[in-house]
Amino acid sequence: MRIALATCSLLPDGSDDVQDLIRALAAEGVAAEPVAWDADVDWPRYDLVVIRSTWDYTARRDEFVAWAESLPRVLNPAAIVRWNTDKRYLRDLADAGVPVVPTLWDPDDIPSEWPEYVIKPAVSIGAGDTARWGPGEEDAARAHLRSLREAGLTVMVQPYLSAVDTVGETALIFCDGEYSHAARKAQILAAGAGVQGHVRDDPTRGQVTASTATEAELEVARRALAAVPHGDDLLYARVDMIPGPDGAPMLIELELTEPALYLHHAPGSAERFAVSIGAALASGAGAPS
């Protein structure tokens, strides 16, 4: 059996996760190789494509979704890719009762109800085109909002939760629907820094350490996953949370397309994912429904 671990031309050998998976899959008797998602290759020659570090698709989302939908077998499934690559999916989760960070969609002006807030496009990864704004920065914030709207992008504005500066974000990783491990991400957006660019370009931002999920975080994560449409065939999921003003976990993102899985921070996790990929190969998972 042969699989492709989809990456991007910026990372032709894939991320650390990809390299960990290649080694773990080899131990399961499965050959795997990194392949850029937009490469000119014969995709049907692979028994399965697993989307991993495809971190350059945001400017070509429609092309990326069409590529996923053209594949004979892909995980996570193409229907998930279409739904999850636009953060308007958060509205679906909020409607299902999941505690999601409050969000203003395409506002005409910056918010007055929050002392600090984040402005970003609905199609983005790794803090691209994203900035944290506060008192005294209203003109720059309005310019940021205006630039995104003029580019034809859906804009989202959220309160900046102060717990990010002290606690950070907690990422809960699930493998084949089961909780695998957790990691803690440090602050990414610095006050007064403006639009800082993609986090991958600055290793000092968003540093990751191993963590342990609380029962409250696990409960929110499971509620979020239960609300995913077409969510029966998820190979992986990463649920990112931040404590809200009352300390209860609030979902900030549900990463189902190309999340870093932080396999380096959890011994045995690459092997768990390799076993699940082997089971998916055997079951026929990832074929169009």
Buried (B, 14 or more C-beta within 10 A) or exposed (E): BEBBBBBBEEBEEBBBBBBBBBEBBEEBEBEBBBBBBBEEEEBEEBBBBBBBBBBBBBEEBEEBBEBBBEBBBBBBBBBBBBBBBBBEBBEBBBEBEBBBBBBBEEBEEBBEEBEBBBBBBBBBBBBBBBBBBBEEBEEBBBEBBEBBBEEEBBBBBBBBBEBBEEBBBBBBBBBBBEBBBBBBBBBBBEEEEBBBBBBBEEEEBBEBEEBEBBEEBBEBBBBBBEBBEBBEBBBBBBBBBBBBEEEEBBBBBBBBBBBBBBBBBBEEBBBBBBBBBBEBBEEEBBBEE
